[in-house]
Amino acid sequence: MQHELNLLQQEVTRRQFFRRNATGIGAAALGSLLNPDLDAGPADSVQPSHFPGKAKRVIYLFMHGGPSQMELFDYKPRLKDLNASPLPDSVRGDQRLTGMTSNQKSFPVAAPNQFRFQRHGESGTWVSDALPHMAKVIDDVCVIKSMHTEAINHDPAVTLMQTGHQQPGRPSFGAWSSYGLGSENQNLPAFVVLISDGSASRPADPLYARLWGTGFLPSSHQGVNFRKNGDPVLYLSNPSGLTDASRRSMLDSLALLNQRQFEAYRDPEIQTRIAQYEMAYRMQTSVPDLTDFSNESEQTFDLYGEASRKPGTYAANCLLARRMAERGVRFIQLYHRGWDQHYNLPSDLRLQCGDIDQPTAGLLTDLKQRGLLDDTLIIWGGEFGRTIYSQGTLTSTDYGRDHHGRCFTMWLAGGGIKPGMSYGATDDFCYNIAENPVHVHDLNATLLHCMGLNHERLTFKHQGRDYRLTDVHGTVINEILS
């Protein structure tokens, strides 16, 4: 009797039920992938937004390591008076300290600011002399001085900024954008990642692929990391002896095998695999054209700076980001490493700013000249800021600063953002927020709003719960919207 029951269970398995009742579904999916004129999946076509958004695409300029807000945009003239004075306990309160600060023999004292500030543009925004090119375009920018985060170390802070959660495993911002809006270009990924190393002496902190990963979203929405040497994407070129016709024939055969596998197991990741093979084939033509700067004018290279001629530099990546924006890439993530100035801050910060100042201003100017800035959302900032107090050797010309998540500065420009304004303020010590606090979740809710996405409705069910980029938090900052 038990033997007969086992046979019956084997005959009516869930897998067999789906196999018998899903005939033709997989074939239809494959046909849509091979024929772009047919209905495509969310990773391959534009999806309807929740409401009309002003930003069609995003360029996220991430300064990995934590730029010092008080040396760049948050002018604090009292720092000169506080030179070498301890930070009052009433200001510091019960804030968590990093191991670097708590292990110092004595609590550090306030470090002076070696950078000069002036008001610029019609907005009169304060900008440091470390960013002379940005000062010229500051009226196109909204500076947020009241950002804050609970994270005090790099990895959880970057992970929170990029995925909405300090612990790994959640989808990245770019993946959510691809999932919510799809792609405007069938021949390029919806989400591309570009990485450059800074000129500062400090070794670059590591970056992990999970920062542009999909977590529990379909893997077709993950970011594609373009390399600076060789093929931008691995295996883009055909191996020696393999013709385009042979590769096409191989992919067709592989697609049919994967199709049979899909019909047997109904695993959606098999469809993703087929789609990614097809995308890779189309990218063999689209990517070389994208990365070929030979048709760019001398005026354009002058705008972005001489370094824009060298692949892999921040300047070249900014120019490449503009070319991607023109071709409909939905989310372009630039990481620039080397901003963790625990020592040698005056010299290293100038080197870092030398990397990014002209190219960033050039990108804003270039997009504006081409009529792309109005529907391109630009984001600039790091995972946190720096402390008023010093680390390392405190001299008149040399000092460092520790991580500081309680207040830091970011700026936004373009699609849906009100230009030429500052939002939020910090206290005289640049240690606590004085008005209009903006949490990471608030920022992400606002950015999604600019893209026409309601952060509370952009969800994905996983393990019985609806997840979203902003978790269960986030408020749109209407005051900075145009």
The 8 nearest C-alpha neighbors of each residue, nearest first, counted from 0:
[[1, 3, 2, 4, 5, 6, 7, 8],
 [2, 0, 4, 3, 5, 6, 7, 8],
 [1, 3, 5, 0, 4, 6, 7, 8],
 [2, 4, 6, 0, 5, 1, 7, 8],
 [5, 3, 7, 1, 6, 2, 8, 0],
 [4, 6, 8, 2, 3, 7, 9, 1],
 [7, 5, 3, 9, 4, 8, 10, 2],
 [6, 8, 4, 10, 9, 5, 3, 11],
 [9, 7, 5, 11, 10, 6, 12, 4],
 [8, 10, 6, 7, 11, 12, 5, 4],
 [9, 11, 7, 8, 12, 6, 15, 5],
 [12, 10, 8, 9, 15, 7, 13, 16],
 [11, 13, 15, 14, 9, 10, 8, 16],
 [14, 12, 16, 15, 17, 11, 18, 10],
 [13, 15, 12, 17, 16, 18, 264, 263],
 [16, 14, 18, 12, 17, 13, 19, 11],
 [15, 17, 13, 19, 14, 18, 20, 12],
 [18, 16, 20, 14, 15, 19, 21, 13],
 [17, 19, 15, 16, 21, 20, 263, 262],
 [18, 20, 16, 17, 21, 15, 22, 14],
 [21, 19, 17, 18, 22, 16, 15, 23],
 [22, 20, 18, 24, 17, 19, 23, 262],
 [23, 21, 24, 20, 19, 18, 262, 25],
 [22, 24, 26, 25, 21, 27, 262, 28],
 [25, 23, 27, 26, 21, 22, 28, 262],
 [24, 26, 28, 27, 23, 262, 29, 258],
 [27, 25, 23, 29, 28, 24, 30, 258],
 [26, 28, 30, 24, 25, 29, 23, 31],
 [29, 27, 25, 31, 30, 26, 24, 32],
 [30, 28, 26, 32, 31, 27, 25, 33],
 [29, 31, 27, 33, 32, 28, 34, 26],
 [32, 30, 37, 34, 28, 29, 33, 39],
 [33, 31, 29, 30, 34, 35, 274, 28],
 [32, 34, 30, 31, 29, 35, 277, 274],
 [33, 35, 31, 36, 32, 37, 30, 29],
 [36, 34, 37, 32, 31, 33, 39, 38],
 [35, 37, 34, 38, 31, 39, 33, 32],
 [38, 36, 31, 35, 34, 39, 30, 32],
 [37, 39, 31, 36, 40, 35, 44, 32],
 [40, 38, 31, 43, 44, 37, 32, 41],
 [39, 41, 43, 42, 44, 38, 31, 32],
 [42, 40, 181, 43, 44, 178, 46, 39],
 [41, 43, 181, 40, 44, 219, 220, 182],
 [44, 42, 40, 41, 182, 39, 181, 185],
 [45, 43, 182, 181, 41, 39, 42, 46],
 [44, 46, 181, 182, 180, 183, 47, 43],
 [45, 47, 180, 181, 44, 48, 41, 179],
 [48, 46, 180, 49, 45, 179, 50, 181],
 [47, 49, 451, 50, 452, 180, 46, 51],
 [48, 50, 452, 451, 453, 47, 51, 456],
 [49, 51, 451, 48, 52, 452, 453, 47],
 [52, 50, 451, 53, 48, 49, 450, 452],
 [451, 53, 51, 450, 449, 54, 50, 448],
 [52, 54, 415, 414, 374, 449, 450, 55],
 [55, 53, 374, 414, 450, 375, 56, 449],
 [56, 54, 374, 375, 450, 53, 329, 52],
 [55, 57, 329, 375, 54, 330, 376, 374],
 [58, 56, 376, 330, 375, 377, 331, 59],
 [59, 57, 331, 377, 332, 330, 376, 60],
 [58, 60, 378, 332, 377, 333, 61, 57],
 [61, 59, 379, 333, 378, 334, 58, 332],
 [60, 62, 334, 380, 381, 63, 333, 379],
 [63, 61, 381, 335, 380, 334, 336, 64],
 [62, 64, 336, 381, 335, 61, 338, 65],
 [65, 63, 339, 338, 337, 62, 381, 336],
 [64, 66, 381, 384, 383, 338, 382, 339],
 [67, 65, 338, 384, 68, 381, 64, 62],
 [66, 68, 385, 384, 70, 69, 65, 71],
 [69, 67, 71, 70, 73, 408, 72, 407],
 [68, 70, 73, 71, 67, 74, 72, 75],
 [69, 71, 68, 67, 114, 112, 127, 72],
 [70, 72, 127, 68, 69, 126, 73, 67],
 [73, 71, 126, 68, 74, 125, 69, 127],
 [74, 72, 69, 68, 71, 75, 144, 70],
 [73, 75, 69, 72, 76, 125, 116, 70],
 [74, 76, 77, 78, 427, 73, 69, 429],
 [75, 77, 78, 74, 79, 80, 427, 112],
 [78, 76, 80, 79, 75, 81, 427, 428],
 [79, 77, 81, 76, 80, 111, 75, 82],
 [78, 80, 77, 82, 81, 111, 76, 112],
 [79, 81, 77, 78, 82, 76, 111, 84],
 [82, 80, 78, 84, 79, 109, 83, 77],
 [81, 83, 111, 79, 109, 84, 80, 110],
 [84, 82, 108, 109, 110, 81, 85, 111],
 [85, 83, 108, 81, 109, 82, 86, 110],
 [86, 84, 108, 109, 87, 107, 83, 106],
 [85, 87, 108, 88, 109, 84, 90, 91],
 [88, 86, 89, 90, 85, 91, 92, 84],
 [89, 87, 91, 90, 92, 86, 93, 85],
 [88, 90, 87, 92, 91, 86, 93, 94],
 [91, 89, 88, 87, 92, 86, 430, 431],
 [90, 92, 88, 89, 94, 93, 87, 86],
 [93, 91, 89, 90, 94, 88, 87, 95],
 [92, 94, 91, 95, 88, 96, 89, 90],
 [95, 93, 92, 91, 96, 405, 90, 97],
 [94, 96, 93, 97, 151, 149, 92, 101],
 [97, 95, 101, 100, 94, 98, 151, 99],
 [96, 98, 99, 100, 101, 151, 95, 152],
 [99, 97, 101, 100, 102, 96, 103, 152],
 [98, 100, 97, 102, 101, 103, 401, 96],
 [99, 101, 103, 102, 98, 97, 96, 401],
 [100, 102, 98, 103, 99, 96, 97, 106],
 [103, 101, 100, 99, 98, 104, 105, 97],
 [102, 104, 100, 105, 101, 106, 99, 107],
 [105, 103, 102, 106, 101, 107, 100, 99],
 [106, 104, 103, 107, 102, 101, 100, 108],
 [105, 107, 103, 108, 104, 100, 85, 101],
 [108, 106, 389, 388, 105, 85, 390, 109],
 [107, 109, 85, 83, 388, 84, 389, 86],
 [108, 110, 388, 83, 82, 84, 387, 389],
 [109, 111, 389, 388, 82, 83, 387, 108],
 [112, 110, 82, 78, 79, 113, 109, 81],
 [111, 113, 114, 70, 78, 110, 79, 69],
 [112, 114, 111, 345, 115, 396, 70, 395],
 [115, 113, 112, 70, 127, 128, 116, 129],
 [114, 116, 128, 127, 113, 117, 112, 129],
 [117, 115, 127, 126, 128, 125, 114, 74],
 [118, 116, 125, 126, 119, 127, 115, 128],
 [117, 119, 125, 123, 124, 126, 116, 120],
 [120, 118, 123, 124, 134, 117, 125, 121],
 [121, 119, 122, 123, 138, 137, 124, 135],
 [120, 122, 123, 138, 119, 419, 124, 137],
 [123, 121, 120, 419, 124, 138, 420, 119],
 [124, 122, 118, 119, 120, 121, 125, 117],
 [123, 125, 118, 119, 122, 126, 120, 137],
 [124, 126, 118, 117, 72, 116, 119, 123],
 [127, 125, 72, 116, 117, 134, 71, 124],
 [128, 126, 116, 71, 129, 115, 130, 114],
 [127, 129, 130, 115, 131, 116, 114, 126],
 [130, 128, 127, 349, 131, 352, 71, 114],
 [129, 131, 128, 133, 356, 132, 127, 134],
 [130, 132, 134, 133, 128, 129, 135, 356],
 [133, 131, 134, 135, 357, 130, 356, 360],
 [132, 134, 360, 135, 136, 130, 131, 137],
 [133, 135, 131, 137, 132, 136, 119, 126],
 [134, 136, 133, 132, 137, 131, 120, 119],
 [137, 135, 133, 138, 134, 139, 360, 132],
 [136, 138, 134, 140, 139, 135, 133, 120],
 [139, 137, 419, 140, 136, 120, 418, 122],
 [140, 138, 418, 137, 419, 136, 412, 141],
 [139, 141, 412, 418, 137, 419, 138, 411],
 [140, 142, 420, 418, 411, 410, 421, 419],
 [141, 143, 410, 421, 409, 422, 140, 144],
 [144, 142, 422, 409, 408, 410, 145, 421],
 [145, 143, 408, 423, 424, 407, 146, 422],
 [146, 144, 423, 436, 424, 406, 437, 143],
 [145, 147, 437, 407, 406, 438, 408, 144],
 [148, 146, 406, 405, 438, 404, 437, 407],
 [147, 149, 404, 150, 438, 405, 439, 383],
 [148, 150, 404, 151, 147, 405, 156, 438],
 [151, 149, 156, 148, 152, 155, 404, 165],
 [152, 150, 404, 402, 403, 156, 149, 97],
 [153, 151, 150, 156, 154, 155, 402, 97],
 [154, 152, 156, 155, 157, 64, 151, 382],
 [153, 155, 157, 156, 158, 152, 165, 159],
 [156, 154, 165, 158, 157, 153, 159, 150],
 [155, 157, 150, 153, 159, 382, 154, 158],
 [158, 156, 160, 382, 154, 159, 155, 153],
 [157, 159, 155, 161, 165, 156, 160, 162],
 [160, 158, 164, 165, 163, 156, 162, 157],
 [159, 161, 157, 158, 163, 162, 156, 382],
 [160, 162, 158, 171, 159, 172, 157, 163],
 [163, 161, 171, 159, 164, 158, 170, 172],
 [164, 162, 159, 468, 469, 160, 161, 470],
 [163, 165, 159, 162, 166, 158, 169, 167],
 [166, 164, 159, 155, 158, 156, 167, 163],
 [165, 167, 164, 155, 168, 158, 159, 169],
 [168, 166, 169, 165, 158, 164, 209, 155],
 [167, 169, 214, 166, 170, 209, 215, 213],
 [168, 170, 214, 162, 167, 171, 215, 164],
 [171, 169, 213, 214, 162, 212, 174, 216],
 [172, 170, 162, 174, 211, 173, 161, 212],
 [171, 173, 175, 174, 161, 162, 176, 170],
 [172, 174, 176, 171, 175, 330, 190, 177],
 [173, 175, 220, 177, 171, 176, 172, 221],
 [174, 176, 178, 172, 173, 177, 179, 171],
 [177, 175, 173, 179, 174, 178, 180, 172],
 [176, 178, 181, 174, 180, 175, 179, 220],
 [179, 177, 175, 176, 181, 180, 174, 220],
 [180, 178, 176, 177, 175, 181, 46, 457],
 [179, 181, 46, 177, 45, 176, 178, 48],
 [182, 180, 45, 177, 42, 44, 41, 46],
 [183, 181, 189, 44, 45, 184, 43, 329],
 [182, 184, 327, 45, 44, 328, 185, 329],
 [183, 185, 186, 327, 182, 187, 328, 326],
 [186, 184, 187, 43, 183, 182, 44, 35],
 [187, 185, 281, 184, 282, 285, 278, 188],
 [186, 188, 184, 185, 282, 189, 285, 328],
 [189, 187, 190, 191, 328, 223, 186, 182],
 [188, 190, 182, 329, 328, 177, 330, 187],
 [191, 189, 222, 330, 188, 173, 331, 329],
 [190, 192, 223, 331, 222, 224, 332, 330],
 [193, 191, 224, 332, 223, 333, 222, 331],
 [192, 194, 333, 225, 224, 332, 334, 316],
 [195, 193, 334, 333, 335, 192, 196, 311],
 [196, 194, 335, 313, 312, 311, 334, 336],
 [197, 195, 336, 335, 337, 198, 194, 203],
 [196, 198, 337, 336, 199, 351, 335, 195],
 [197, 199, 350, 351, 200, 196, 354, 337],
 [200, 198, 347, 197, 201, 350, 337, 351],
 [199, 201, 202, 198, 347, 337, 343, 197],
 [200, 202, 199, 337, 203, 339, 340, 347],
 [203, 201, 200, 204, 337, 199, 336, 339],
 [202, 204, 337, 336, 201, 205, 196, 197],
 [203, 205, 202, 206, 336, 337, 64, 63],
 [206, 204, 203, 207, 336, 154, 202, 63],
 [207, 205, 204, 208, 210, 154, 209, 63],
 [206, 208, 209, 210, 205, 211, 212, 154],
 [209, 207, 210, 211, 212, 206, 224, 222],
 [208, 210, 212, 211, 207, 167, 168, 213],
 [211, 209, 208, 212, 207, 171, 161, 158],
 [212, 210, 222, 209, 171, 208, 221, 173],
 [213, 211, 209, 221, 210, 171, 214, 170],
 [212, 214, 170, 221, 216, 174, 218, 215],
 [215, 213, 170, 169, 168, 216, 212, 171],
 [214, 216, 213, 170, 217, 169, 461, 168],
 [217, 215, 213, 214, 218, 170, 220, 459],
 [218, 216, 219, 220, 215, 213, 268, 271],
 [217, 219, 220, 221, 213, 216, 271, 268],
 [218, 220, 217, 271, 221, 42, 275, 274],
 [221, 219, 174, 218, 177, 42, 213, 178],
 [222, 220, 212, 213, 174, 218, 219, 211],
 [221, 223, 190, 211, 191, 192, 212, 224],
 [222, 224, 191, 192, 225, 190, 221, 188],
 [223, 225, 192, 191, 193, 226, 222, 232],
 [226, 224, 231, 232, 193, 192, 223, 227],
 [227, 225, 231, 228, 224, 232, 230, 229],
 [226, 228, 311, 310, 231, 225, 229, 230],
 [229, 227, 226, 230, 231, 311, 310, 225],
 [230, 228, 231, 227, 226, 232, 233, 235],
 [229, 231, 232, 233, 235, 228, 226, 236],
 [232, 230, 226, 225, 229, 227, 233, 228],
 [231, 233, 230, 225, 235, 226, 234, 224],
 [232, 234, 235, 230, 231, 236, 226, 229],
 [235, 233, 236, 232, 237, 230, 238, 279],
 [234, 236, 233, 283, 232, 230, 237, 279],
 [237, 235, 234, 238, 283, 230, 233, 232],
 [236, 238, 241, 239, 235, 234, 242, 243],
 [239, 237, 241, 240, 236, 234, 242, 235],
 [238, 240, 241, 237, 242, 236, 243, 234],
 [239, 241, 238, 242, 237, 245, 243, 246],
 [242, 240, 238, 239, 237, 245, 246, 243],
 [243, 241, 245, 244, 246, 240, 237, 239],
 [242, 244, 246, 245, 247, 241, 237, 248],
 [243, 245, 247, 242, 246, 248, 241, 249],
 [246, 244, 248, 242, 247, 243, 249, 241],
 [245, 247, 249, 243, 248, 244, 250, 242],
 [248, 246, 244, 250, 245, 249, 243, 251],
 [247, 249, 245, 251, 246, 250, 244, 252],
 [250, 248, 246, 252, 247, 251, 253, 245],
 [251, 249, 253, 247, 252, 248, 254, 246],
 [252, 250, 254, 248, 253, 249, 247, 255],
 [251, 253, 249, 255, 254, 250, 248, 256],
 [252, 254, 250, 256, 255, 251, 249, 257],
 [255, 253, 257, 251, 252, 256, 273, 250],
 [254, 256, 258, 252, 257, 253, 259, 251],
 [257, 255, 253, 259, 258, 254, 260, 252],
 [256, 258, 260, 254, 259, 255, 261, 253],
 [259, 257, 255, 261, 260, 256, 254, 262],
 [260, 258, 262, 256, 261, 257, 263, 255],
 [261, 259, 257, 263, 258, 262, 264, 256],
 [260, 262, 265, 258, 264, 263, 259, 269],
 [263, 261, 259, 260, 265, 264, 25, 18],
 [262, 264, 260, 261, 18, 265, 259, 14],
 [263, 265, 261, 266, 262, 260, 14, 18],
 [266, 264, 261, 262, 263, 267, 17, 18],
 [265, 267, 268, 264, 269, 261, 270, 260],
 [268, 266, 269, 270, 265, 271, 261, 217],
 [267, 269, 271, 270, 266, 272, 217, 218],
 [270, 268, 272, 267, 271, 266, 261, 273],
 [271, 269, 273, 267, 268, 272, 274, 261],
 [270, 272, 268, 274, 269, 273, 219, 275],
 [271, 273, 269, 275, 270, 274, 268, 276],
 [272, 274, 270, 276, 271, 275, 254, 277],
 [275, 273, 271, 277, 272, 276, 278, 270],
 [274, 276, 278, 272, 277, 273, 279, 271],
 [277, 275, 279, 273, 278, 274, 272, 280],
 [276, 278, 280, 274, 275, 279, 281, 273],
 [277, 279, 275, 281, 280, 276, 282, 274],
 [280, 278, 282, 276, 277, 281, 275, 283],
 [279, 281, 277, 278, 282, 283, 276, 235],
 [280, 282, 278, 186, 283, 279, 284, 277],
 [283, 281, 285, 279, 284, 286, 280, 186],
 [284, 282, 281, 280, 235, 285, 286, 279],
 [283, 285, 282, 286, 281, 287, 288, 280],
 [284, 286, 282, 288, 287, 283, 186, 289],
 [285, 287, 289, 282, 288, 284, 283, 290],
 [288, 286, 290, 289, 285, 291, 284, 283],
 [287, 289, 291, 286, 285, 290, 284, 292],
 [290, 288, 286, 287, 291, 285, 322, 323],
 [289, 291, 287, 288, 292, 286, 319, 231],
 [292, 290, 288, 293, 289, 287, 294, 286],
 [293, 291, 295, 294, 290, 289, 308, 288],
 [294, 292, 295, 291, 296, 290, 288, 308],
 [293, 295, 292, 296, 291, 297, 288, 299],
 [296, 294, 292, 293, 299, 297, 300, 298],
 [297, 295, 299, 298, 294, 300, 293, 301],
 [296, 298, 300, 299, 301, 295, 302, 294],
 [299, 297, 301, 296, 300, 302, 295, 303],
 [298, 300, 302, 296, 301, 297, 295, 303],
 [301, 299, 297, 303, 302, 298, 304, 307],
 [300, 302, 298, 304, 299, 303, 297, 305],
 [301, 303, 299, 361, 300, 304, 298, 358],
 [304, 302, 358, 361, 300, 301, 357, 307],
 [305, 303, 301, 306, 302, 300, 307, 358],
 [304, 306, 307, 308, 300, 301, 303, 309],
 [307, 305, 308, 304, 309, 314, 312, 315],
 [306, 308, 315, 314, 305, 309, 304, 303],
 [307, 309, 306, 305, 315, 310, 300, 314],
 [308, 310, 307, 306, 312, 315, 311, 305],
 [311, 309, 315, 312, 227, 308, 307, 316],
 [310, 312, 227, 195, 315, 316, 309, 313],
 [313, 311, 315, 314, 195, 310, 316, 309],
 [312, 314, 316, 195, 315, 317, 311, 355],
 [315, 313, 307, 358, 317, 312, 316, 306],
 [316, 314, 307, 318, 312, 317, 313, 310],
 [315, 317, 319, 313, 318, 314, 320, 312],
 [318, 316, 320, 314, 319, 315, 313, 362],
 [319, 317, 315, 321, 320, 316, 314, 322],
 [318, 320, 316, 322, 317, 321, 315, 323],
 [321, 319, 317, 323, 318, 322, 316, 324],
 [320, 322, 324, 318, 323, 319, 325, 317],
 [321, 323, 319, 325, 320, 324, 318, 326],
 [324, 322, 320, 326, 325, 321, 328, 319],
 [323, 325, 321, 327, 326, 322, 328, 320],
 [324, 326, 322, 323, 327, 321, 328, 371],
 [327, 325, 323, 324, 328, 322, 184, 183],
 [326, 328, 183, 324, 184, 325, 329, 323],
 [329, 327, 189, 323, 324, 326, 330, 184],
 [328, 330, 56, 189, 327, 182, 190, 57],
 [331, 329, 190, 57, 173, 56, 328, 58],
 [332, 330, 58, 191, 190, 192, 57, 59],
 [331, 333, 192, 59, 58, 193, 191, 60],
 [334, 332, 193, 60, 194, 61, 59, 192],
 [333, 335, 194, 61, 62, 195, 193, 60],
 [336, 334, 195, 62, 196, 63, 194, 61],
 [335, 337, 63, 196, 197, 203, 338, 62],
 [336, 338, 203, 197, 339, 199, 64, 201],
 [339, 337, 64, 65, 66, 340, 63, 336],
 [340, 338, 64, 65, 337, 341, 66, 201],
 [339, 341, 344, 342, 399, 338, 400, 343],
 [342, 340, 399, 400, 401, 390, 339, 391],
 [341, 399, 343, 340, 344, 391, 398, 390],
 [344, 342, 397, 398, 346, 345, 399, 347],
 [343, 345, 399, 347, 340, 342, 348, 346],
 [346, 344, 348, 347, 343, 397, 349, 113],
 [345, 347, 349, 344, 348, 343, 350, 397],
 [348, 346, 199, 350, 344, 349, 345, 343],
 [347, 349, 351, 350, 344, 345, 346, 352],
 [348, 350, 352, 346, 347, 351, 353, 129],
 [351, 349, 353, 347, 348, 352, 198, 199],
 [352, 350, 348, 354, 353, 349, 197, 198],
 [351, 353, 349, 355, 354, 356, 350, 348],
 [352, 354, 350, 351, 355, 356, 349, 357],
 [355, 353, 351, 352, 356, 350, 313, 197],
 [354, 356, 352, 358, 353, 359, 357, 313],
 [357, 355, 352, 359, 130, 358, 353, 132],
 [356, 358, 360, 132, 359, 361, 303, 355],
 [359, 357, 303, 361, 314, 360, 355, 356],
 [360, 358, 362, 361, 356, 357, 355, 363],
 [359, 361, 133, 363, 357, 362, 358, 132],
 [362, 360, 358, 303, 364, 302, 359, 363],
 [361, 363, 359, 365, 360, 364, 358, 366],
 [364, 362, 360, 366, 361, 365, 367, 359],
 [363, 365, 361, 367, 362, 366, 368, 360],
 [366, 364, 362, 368, 367, 363, 361, 369],
 [367, 365, 371, 372, 369, 363, 368, 364],
 [366, 368, 372, 364, 370, 365, 369, 371],
 [367, 369, 365, 366, 370, 364, 371, 372],
 [370, 368, 366, 367, 371, 365, 372, 364],
 [369, 371, 367, 368, 372, 366, 373, 374],
 [372, 370, 366, 369, 373, 374, 367, 375],
 [371, 373, 367, 375, 366, 413, 374, 370],
 [374, 372, 414, 413, 371, 375, 370, 415],
 [373, 375, 54, 414, 55, 372, 53, 371],
 [376, 374, 414, 372, 56, 54, 413, 57],
 [375, 377, 414, 57, 413, 54, 412, 58],
 [376, 378, 58, 412, 411, 59, 413, 57],
 [379, 377, 59, 411, 60, 410, 58, 376],
 [380, 378, 60, 410, 409, 61, 59, 411],
 [381, 379, 409, 61, 62, 410, 60, 378],
 [382, 380, 62, 65, 61, 63, 383, 66],
 [381, 383, 157, 156, 65, 160, 63, 64],
 [384, 382, 404, 65, 381, 407, 403, 402],
 [383, 385, 407, 403, 65, 67, 66, 68],
 [386, 384, 403, 402, 67, 401, 400, 387],
 [387, 385, 403, 388, 401, 400, 402, 430],
 [386, 388, 109, 110, 428, 429, 389, 385],
 [389, 387, 109, 108, 386, 110, 107, 400],
 [390, 388, 400, 110, 399, 107, 109, 108],
 [389, 391, 399, 400, 341, 398, 342, 401],
 [390, 392, 342, 399, 398, 393, 389, 341],
 [393, 391, 398, 394, 390, 397, 342, 399],
 [392, 394, 398, 397, 391, 389, 110, 395],
 [395, 393, 397, 396, 392, 398, 110, 111],
 [394, 396, 397, 393, 111, 398, 113, 110],
 [397, 395, 394, 398, 345, 113, 393, 346],
 [398, 396, 394, 343, 393, 395, 345, 392],
 [399, 397, 393, 342, 392, 343, 344, 391],
 [400, 398, 342, 341, 390, 344, 389, 340],
 [399, 401, 341, 389, 390, 386, 385, 340],
 [400, 402, 386, 385, 341, 403, 390, 399],
 [403, 401, 385, 384, 151, 386, 404, 383],
 [402, 404, 385, 384, 386, 405, 383, 401],
 [405, 403, 383, 148, 147, 406, 151, 384],
 [404, 406, 147, 403, 431, 148, 430, 407],
 [407, 405, 147, 146, 404, 145, 431, 432],
 [408, 406, 384, 146, 68, 383, 144, 145],
 [407, 409, 144, 68, 143, 146, 145, 410],
 [410, 408, 380, 143, 379, 142, 144, 407],
 [409, 411, 142, 379, 141, 143, 378, 140],
 [412, 410, 378, 141, 377, 140, 379, 142],
 [413, 411, 140, 377, 416, 376, 141, 139],
 [412, 414, 376, 372, 373, 375, 416, 377],
 [415, 413, 54, 374, 376, 373, 375, 53],
 [414, 416, 53, 481, 449, 480, 413, 54],
 [417, 415, 480, 481, 413, 414, 412, 479],
 [416, 418, 481, 480, 479, 141, 415, 419],
 [419, 417, 139, 140, 141, 420, 138, 416],
 [420, 418, 138, 122, 140, 139, 141, 137],
 [419, 421, 141, 418, 122, 142, 422, 140],
 [422, 420, 142, 141, 143, 423, 419, 124],
 [423, 421, 143, 142, 144, 420, 424, 435],
 [422, 424, 435, 145, 144, 434, 143, 436],
 [423, 425, 434, 433, 144, 145, 432, 422],
 [424, 426, 432, 433, 429, 431, 145, 427],
 [427, 425, 429, 428, 433, 431, 432, 430],
 [426, 428, 429, 75, 77, 425, 430, 78],
 [427, 429, 430, 426, 387, 75, 78, 431],
 [430, 428, 426, 425, 427, 431, 387, 69],
 [429, 431, 428, 406, 426, 405, 387, 425],
 [432, 430, 425, 426, 406, 429, 405, 433],
 [431, 433, 425, 434, 145, 406, 424, 426],
 [432, 434, 425, 424, 426, 431, 435, 423],
 [435, 433, 424, 423, 432, 436, 425, 145],
 [434, 436, 423, 437, 145, 424, 433, 422],
 [437, 435, 145, 434, 146, 432, 423, 438],
 [438, 436, 146, 145, 441, 147, 435, 442],
 [437, 439, 441, 147, 440, 146, 148, 442],
 [438, 440, 442, 441, 443, 160, 148, 437],
 [439, 441, 473, 443, 469, 438, 442, 444],
 [442, 440, 473, 474, 438, 444, 439, 443],
 [441, 443, 439, 445, 440, 444, 446, 438],
 [442, 444, 446, 440, 445, 441, 447, 439],
 [443, 445, 441, 447, 475, 454, 442, 446],
 [446, 444, 475, 448, 442, 443, 447, 476],
 [445, 447, 443, 449, 448, 444, 442, 450],
 [446, 448, 450, 452, 444, 449, 445, 443],
 [447, 449, 445, 452, 451, 450, 446, 453],
 [450, 448, 446, 415, 52, 447, 451, 54],
 [451, 449, 52, 54, 447, 448, 452, 53],
 [52, 450, 452, 50, 448, 51, 48, 449],
 [453, 451, 448, 447, 49, 450, 48, 454],
 [452, 454, 456, 455, 448, 457, 49, 447],
 [453, 455, 457, 444, 456, 452, 447, 469],
 [454, 456, 453, 457, 467, 458, 469, 471],
 [457, 455, 453, 454, 458, 452, 467, 49],
 [458, 456, 454, 455, 467, 453, 452, 179],
 [459, 457, 467, 466, 456, 465, 460, 455],
 [460, 458, 466, 465, 461, 467, 457, 216],
 [459, 461, 465, 464, 466, 463, 458, 462],
 [462, 460, 464, 463, 459, 465, 466, 215],
 [463, 461, 464, 460, 465, 466, 215, 459],
 [462, 464, 461, 460, 465, 466, 459, 458],
 [463, 465, 460, 461, 462, 466, 459, 458],
 [466, 464, 460, 459, 458, 461, 467, 463],
 [467, 465, 458, 459, 460, 464, 470, 461],
 [466, 468, 458, 470, 469, 457, 459, 465],
 [469, 467, 163, 470, 162, 172, 466, 454],
 [468, 470, 440, 467, 163, 472, 473, 471],
 [469, 471, 467, 468, 472, 466, 163, 164],
 [472, 470, 469, 473, 467, 455, 466, 468],
 [473, 471, 469, 470, 440, 474, 441, 444],
 [472, 474, 441, 440, 444, 469, 475, 471],
 [475, 473, 441, 444, 476, 472, 445, 440],
 [474, 476, 445, 444, 441, 477, 473, 448],
 [477, 475, 478, 445, 479, 474, 441, 480],
 [476, 478, 480, 479, 475, 445, 481, 474],
 [479, 477, 476, 480, 417, 481, 422, 475],
 [480, 478, 417, 477, 416, 476, 481, 141],
 [481, 479, 416, 417, 477, 415, 478, 476],
 [480, 417, 416, 415, 479, 418, 478, 477]]
